[in-house]
Amino acid sequence: MTVELLAPEGWLTVCELSALTPGRGVAVLLPDGSQAAVFLTRSGSAYAIDNRDPFTGAAVLSRGLIGCADGRPFVASPLLKQRFDLGSGRCLDDGEAAVRTYPVRTAVTSAAVA
C-alpha cells in the first residue's frame, strides 16, 4: 500500500505506508521544488502539510512532535513550538498563521506481472 498526496501536478506517490513510522513525519520534495511534511499518526491516519514553518521560514515541520488537542492531531514545530492542526493547517497558538494542507490517500500497489 502506498501513500499519495495531491499536489498541483496531480496525485504523487510518496512512499510505501509501511515506510512511515507512527508518530513521526517525513519531508517530501514536490515537483515545484517546495516540500511537504507527511505524517502517520499513532491511530494510523496519514496527513500532509507544508514543511515550511511560517514563523521562521525553515523547512522543519516534518521533524516536529505530534500530539493531540481536543481530539485533533497536530504537529509542534521543533523550533518555536507553535502547533499546527494536521487536518486544517491552522496554527493553534496564533490565529493569524496557517500552513497549507494536502489531501492524502493510501492506494493499493499492484504487483508487476512478468
C-alpha positions, 0 to 999 in steps of 0.5 A: 500500500502506498501513500499519495498526496495531491499536489498541483501536478496531480496525485504523487506517490510518496512512499510505501505506508509501511515506510512511515513510522507512527508518530513521526513525519517525513519531508517530501520534495514536490515537483515545484521544488517546495516540500511537504511534511507527511505524517502517520499518526499513532491511530494510523491516519496519514496527513500532509502539510507544508514543511515550511514553518511560517514563523521562521521560514525553515523547512522543519515541520516534518521533524516536529512532535505530534500530539493531540488537542481536543481530539485533533492531531497536530504537529509542534514545530521543533523550533518555536513550538507553535502547533499546527492542526494536521487536518486544517493547517491552522496554527493553534497558538496564533490565529493569524498563521496557517500552513497549507494542507494536502489531501492524502490517500493510501492506494493499493500497489499492484504487483508487476506481472512478468 
